[in-house]
């Protein structure tokens, strides 16, 4: 079944007066600086993080933990019920009340935690700080293209936050049937049963076609954050080595997105990091390595200190001594080689930063290949070359001329795959408008053409 797209509608949020974005497999945000592109991207990230992080981590268990809202006796009742089911597809007509109660508690947790998640990722003490000037409230609706009601709705006024979650646990879904088979397979195993029950939220998300994989954000200024990562890892390793069990180590406070980015990098520290590669993206990685990078990036332990290394033609160099282009592309390379899986969402701010025009074309091709590999991509950009390159891939796909210009099936880009949105400032705030994408002409570049015409007119005045 084809995955549905998510839609995010906002009013009076941050700099945005009004806008609705349908997140297709590849979604591009364009517009002037300070127009709300990163606001919208961060909002999607925060909401998906809230949806996906509701499930708590599972620790080794000897008994039912206090924060697990089902008692041992209630688990016994669920086990008895599962064992009584004969033919699952015929005998299951509803969700067991105890399972539904647990699921409803997850919904309540999400409704309670969402305001705090938004405050965290937007770095504010109160959500009212995010209300557009001269307005009384903001509203946020996250839905899928087939839903009559928003999956998550948030209204914030000067007094309180109002959060409503409309996600149901469908007893007819194939994912729920798989859950029941799992419960029957593990039998009366306490730890495994609790783990499966904690999957109920993810089961409901999958039934709604909501991406339930990883969600990653590569913020702007990645090269600067890499320098911070090098310092933090050195401090962490030194402290762990000398004072383990004596003194806690705390990561300095960052805004949510930068903190998450740094924590992912910290997770790449040897010896915990196993260096495992995700081979399904090898064609995309090789394009980046042979093109822009001219080499490869990896993490190693040197003198018991983790280091990020760039290697080209046998020459090894620490990442902080490489060019700004290498530093900016290093996280993209590491995420592709070690983290990204089918079903994940990757949000990336300004992938063109510090790139020569030739490499801006190449990074556009990389993003399309990621999309074709099953990773949903959201990108903010100020580069007309990225749009132009993607237009060429649309034209090559629609005309059947991929081979003629050196593209492969990994470079296909259909109209249904891409959405482009312009963040257009006005006197009363920014309006988000969908940009026309045509199979005969590609992506409209009116926003960039306008600037080119202005500088051309200026040149004409100077030479005449």
C-alpha positions in Angstrom: 0.0 0.0 0.0 1.3 3.4 -0.9 2.3 5.5 2.1 0.1 8.5 2.7 1.7 12.0 3.0 1.5 14.0 6.2 0.0 17.5 6.1 1.0 20.3 8.5 -1.2 23.4 8.7 -0.3 26.4 10.9 -1.8 29.8 11.7 -0.1 32.7 13.5 2.9 30.5 14.4 6.3 32.2 14.8 6.7 34.4 11.7 4.1 32.4 9.7 0.6 33.9 9.3 -0.8 31.0 7.5 0.4 27.9 5.6 -0.2 24.3 4.8 2.5 21.9 3.7 2.0 18.4 2.3 5.1 16.4 3.0 5.8 14.3 0.0 8.7 11.9 -0.3 10.9 15.0 -1.2 9.8 18.4 0.2 11.7 21.6 -0.5 11.2 24.9 1.3 12.4 28.1 -0.4 12.1 31.8 0.5 14.0 34.7 2.0 16.0 34.5 5.2 13.9 34.7 8.4 10.7 33.7 6.7 9.9 30.6 8.8 11.3 27.7 6.7 13.3 26.3 9.6 10.3 27.0 11.9 8.1 24.7 9.8 10.8 22.1 9.5 11.5 22.2 13.3 7.8 21.9 14.0 7.5 18.8 11.9 10.5 17.3 13.6 9.2 18.2 17.1 5.7 16.7 16.4 7.2 13.5 14.9 9.6 13.2 17.8 6.7 13.5 20.2 4.8 10.8 18.4 7.7 8.4 18.1 9.2 9.0 21.6 6.1 8.2 23.6 7.2 4.6 23.9 9.6 4.4 26.9 12.9 2.5 26.8 12.7 -1.1 28.0 15.2 -2.1 30.7 15.9 -5.7 31.9 12.9 -6.6 34.0 12.4 -9.0 36.9 8.8 -7.7 37.6 6.3 -5.3 36.2 7.8 -1.8 36.7 5.8 0.8 38.5 5.5 3.1 35.4 4.0 0.3 33.3 0.3 0.8 33.7 -0.8 -2.9 33.6 -0.4 -5.1 36.6 0.8 -8.7 36.5 -2.8 -9.9 37.0 -3.9 -7.8 34.0 -1.2 -9.3 31.9 -2.4 -12.7 32.9 -5.8 -11.8 31.6 -4.4 -10.6 28.3 -2.3 -13.8 27.9 -5.5 -15.9 28.6 -7.4 -13.9 26.0 -4.6 -14.3 23.3 -4.5 -18.1 23.9 -8.2 -18.3 23.4 -8.0 -16.7 20.0 -8.1 -19.4 17.3 -8.1 -18.0 13.8 -6.9 -14.4 14.4 -8.4 -12.8 11.3 -11.8 -14.3 12.0 -12.0 -14.1 15.8 -10.6 -10.6 16.5 -13.4 -8.1 16.4 -12.1 -5.5 18.8 -9.1 -4.6 20.9 -9.0 -6.0 24.4 -10.2 -3.4 26.9 -6.9 -3.6 28.9 -4.8 -3.1 25.7 -7.1 -0.2 24.8 -6.6 1.3 28.3 -2.9 1.1 27.9 -3.1 2.7 24.4 -5.3 5.5 25.7 -2.7 6.2 28.5 -0.2 6.7 25.7 -2.4 9.2 24.0 -2.8 11.0 27.3 1.0 11.1 27.7 1.3 12.6 24.3 -1.3 15.3 24.9 0.5 16.2 28.2 4.0 16.1 26.8 3.5 17.9 23.5 3.7 21.5 24.8 6.9 20.7 26.6 8.4 19.1 23.5 7.5 22.2 21.5 9.1 24.5 24.2 12.2 22.3 24.1 12.7 22.4 20.4 12.0 26.1 20.0 14.0 27.1 23.0 11.3 29.1 24.8 9.9 29.2 28.3 6.3 29.6 27.2 4.6 28.7 24.0 2.9 32.0 23.9 6.3 33.4 22.8 5.7 31.7 19.5 2.4 33.5 18.7 2.7 35.8 15.8 2.8 39.5 16.7 -0.5 41.2 17.2 -2.3 37.8 17.3 -4.1 36.2 20.2 -3.3 32.5 19.5 -1.7 30.0 17.2 -3.0 26.7 15.8 -1.2 23.7 14.5 -2.8 20.7 12.8 -0.9 17.6 11.8 -2.9 15.1 9.7 -2.5 12.5 7.0 -4.0 13.0 3.5 -6.8 10.5 4.2 -7.9 11.7 7.7 -11.0 13.8 8.2 -9.7 15.1 11.6 -6.2 16.1 12.5 -4.0 13.4 14.1 -2.5 16.0 16.4 -4.0 19.5 17.0 -2.4 22.2 19.2 -4.0 25.6 20.0 -2.0 28.0 22.2 -3.4 31.2 23.5 -2.1 33.6 26.2 -3.5 31.4 28.9 -3.1 27.7 28.1 -2.2 25.0 25.6 -4.9 22.8 24.2 -3.7 19.5 22.7 -5.9 16.9 21.1 -4.7 13.6 19.7 -7.0 11.6 17.4 -5.1 8.3 16.7 -7.0 5.1 17.0 -5.8 1.5 17.5 -7.4 -0.5 14.6 -8.2 -4.1 15.4 -8.5 -4.8 11.6 -5.0 -3.6 10.7 -2.4 -6.1 9.6 0.1 -4.6 12.1 -2.3 -5.4 15.0 -2.6 -9.0 13.8 1.2 -9.2 13.8 1.2 -7.9 17.4 -1.3 -10.6 18.5 0.7 -13.3 16.8 3.8 -12.0 18.7 1.9 -12.1 22.0 0.9 -15.7 21.4 4.5 -16.7 20.2 6.2 -15.3 23.3 3.7 -16.9 25.6 3.8 -15.9 29.3 7.2 -14.2 29.0 7.0 -11.1 31.1 9.7 -9.0 29.6 8.9 -9.8 26.0 5.1 -9.2 26.5 5.8 -5.8 28.0 8.0 -5.0 25.1 5.3 -6.0 22.6 2.6 -4.0 24.5 4.8 -1.0 24.4 4.8 -1.4 20.6 1.0 -0.6 20.5 1.6 3.1 19.8 3.9 2.3 16.9 1.4 -0.2 15.6 -1.3 2.6 15.5 1.1 5.0 13.8 1.9 2.4 11.1 -1.8 1.8 10.6 -2.2 5.5 9.9 0.8 5.3 7.5 2.7 7.7 9.7 6.5 7.1 9.3 7.5 5.1 12.3 11.2 4.9 11.5 13.9 7.3 12.7 13.6 11.1 12.5 16.8 13.0 12.0 17.6 16.7 11.7 20.8 18.1 10.2 20.7 21.8 11.3 22.5 24.7 9.6 25.9 25.4 10.9 26.9 21.7 11.0 30.6 22.4 10.8 30.5 24.5 13.9 28.6 21.8 15.8 31.3 19.3 14.8 33.9 21.4 16.6 31.7 21.2 19.7 31.3 17.5 19.3 35.1 17.0 19.3 35.4 19.0 22.6 32.4 17.1 24.3 33.7 13.7 23.3 37.2 14.4 24.6 35.7 15.6 27.9 33.3 12.7 28.1 35.9 10.0 27.5 38.3 11.6 29.9 35.7 11.8 32.6 34.4 8.3 32.1 37.9 7.0 32.1 39.0 8.7 35.3 35.9 9.3 37.4 33.3 6.8 36.4 30.8 6.3 39.2 32.1 9.4 41.0 30.9 12.4 39.0 28.1 12.8 36.5 28.8 14.1 33.0 26.3 16.5 31.6 26.0 17.7 28.0 25.9 21.5 27.9 22.4 22.8 27.2 21.6 23.3 23.5 18.4 24.0 21.7 16.6 20.8 21.0 17.7 20.2 17.4 21.4 21.0 18.0 21.3 18.8 21.1 19.9 15.8 19.2 22.4 16.3 16.5 25.3 16.3 19.0 23.9 13.3 20.9 23.7 11.2 17.7 27.4 12.1 17.1 28.2 11.1 20.7 26.6 7.8 19.9 29.3 7.2 17.3 32.0 7.2 19.9 34.2 4.1 19.9 34.1 1.6 21.5 30.3 1.7 21.6 30.2 2.5 17.9 30.4 -0.6 15.8 31.0 1.1 12.5 28.2 -0.9 10.9 27.3 0.4 7.4 23.9 0.6 5.7 24.6 -0.9 2.3 21.3 -0.1 0.8 22.5 3.5 0.3 25.8 2.5 -1.2 25.0 4.0 -4.7 24.2 7.3 -3.0 27.3 7.2 -0.7 29.6 6.4 -3.7 28.2 9.4 -5.6 29.0 11.7 -2.7 32.4 10.2 -2.1 33.5 10.2 -5.8 32.0 13.6 -6.4 32.1 16.3 -3.8 34.2 14.6 -1.1 36.8 13.0 -3.2 37.3 10.6 -0.2 35.5 9.1 2.8 34.6 10.0 6.4 34.8 7.8 9.4 35.1 7.9 13.2 38.0 6.2 15.0 39.5 6.1 18.5 43.0 7.5 18.6 44.9 7.6 21.9 41.6 6.7 23.6 40.0 9.8 22.1 37.3 9.6 19.4 38.1 11.5 16.3 36.3 12.1 13.0 38.7 11.5 10.1 38.7 12.4 6.4 40.7 10.1 4.1 41.5 10.7 0.5 44.1 8.9 -1.6 45.6 7.3 1.5 46.0 10.7 3.3 44.2 10.9 6.7 43.3 14.2 8.2 41.2 15.2 11.3 37.9 16.7 10.2 38.7 20.1 12.0 41.7 20.6 9.6 39.7 20.0 6.4 37.8 22.5 4.3 34.4 23.9 5.4 32.9 21.9 2.5 34.1 18.6 3.9 33.0 19.6 7.4 29.5 20.5 6.2 29.1 17.2 4.2 30.7 14.9 6.9 27.4 14.5 8.8 25.4 13.8 5.7 28.0 11.1 4.8 28.0 9.6 8.3 24.2 9.5 8.5 23.9 7.8 5.1 26.6 5.3 5.8 25.6 4.3 9.3 22.1 5.5 10.3 19.5 6.1 7.6 17.0 3.2 6.9 14.0 2.8 4.8 11.1 4.7 6.4 13.2 7.3 8.1 12.7 11.0 7.8 15.7 13.3 7.2 15.4 17.0 7.6 18.3 19.0 6.4 18.8 22.8 6.5 20.7 24.4 3.7 22.6 21.5 2.2 24.3 23.9 -0.2 26.3 25.6 2.6 29.9 26.1 1.6 29.4 24.2 -1.7 30.7 25.2 -5.1 27.9 25.4 -7.7 29.0 22.0 -9.2 28.6 20.4 -5.8 25.3 22.0 -5.2 24.1 20.2 -8.3 25.5 17.0 -6.9 23.9 17.3 -3.5 20.5 17.8 -5.2 21.1 14.4 -6.9 22.1 12.9 -3.6 18.8 14.0 -2.0 16.8 12.5 -4.8 18.6 9.3 -4.5 17.9 9.2 -0.7 14.2 9.7 -1.5 14.3 6.9 -4.1 15.9 4.6 -1.4 12.9 5.1 0.8 14.1 7.9 3.1 11.7 10.9 3.3 13.6 14.1 2.8 12.7 17.7 3.9 15.1 20.4 2.8 15.3 24.1 3.3 17.4 25.9 0.6 18.4 29.2 -0.9 20.0 27.6 -3.9 18.4 28.0 -7.3 20.9 25.4 -8.6 19.4 22.7 -6.4 16.0 23.5 -7.8 17.3 23.6 -11.3 19.0 20.2 -11.0 15.9 18.6 -9.6 13.9 20.2 -12.5 16.3 18.4 -14.9 15.7 15.1 -13.1 11.9 15.7 -13.4 12.3 16.4 -17.1 14.5 13.4 -17.7 12.1 11.2 -15.9 9.0 12.4 -17.7 10.7 12.4 -21.1 12.3 9.0 -20.6 15.8 10.5 -21.3 17.5 9.5 -18.1 20.3 7.5 -19.9 20.9 10.3 -22.3 22.2 12.7 -19.6 23.9 10.2 -17.4 21.2 9.5 -14.9 20.1 6.0 -13.6 16.9 4.8 -12.1 18.2 6.0 -8.7 17.8 9.5 -10.1 14.2 9.4 -11.1 11.9 12.2 -9.9 8.2 12.2 -10.6 5.7 14.9 -10.0 4.1 12.9 -7.3 7.4 12.6 -5.4 8.2 16.3 -4.8 6.5 19.3 -3.2 8.1 22.8 -3.3 6.8 25.5 -1.0 7.6 29.3 -1.0 7.6 31.2 2.3 6.6 34.6 1.2 6.7 37.5 3.6 3.9 40.2 3.6 3.0 43.1 5.9 1.0 40.8 8.3 3.3 37.8 8.3 4.6 35.0 6.1 2.3 33.0 3.8 3.3 29.6 2.7 2.4 28.9 -1.0 2.9 25.8 -3.1 5.2 26.3 -6.0 4.1 24.9 -9.4 5.9 21.8 -10.6 5.3 20.8 -14.2 6.4 17.7 -16.2 7.3 19.9 -19.2 9.2 22.7 -17.4 10.1 21.4 -14.0 10.0 23.6 -10.9 9.0 27.2 -11.2 12.0 29.4 -10.2 10.1 32.7 -10.1 11.5 33.6 -6.7 15.1 33.3 -7.9 14.3 34.8 -11.3 13.0 37.9 -9.6 16.3 38.5 -7.8 18.2 37.8 -11.1 16.1 40.4 -12.9 16.8 43.0 -10.2 20.5 42.6 -10.4 20.3 42.5 -14.2 18.4 45.8 -14.2 21.0 47.3 -11.9 23.8 46.2 -14.3 21.9 47.7 -17.2 21.6 51.0 -15.5 25.4 51.0 -14.7 26.5 50.2 -18.2 24.2 52.5 -20.2 
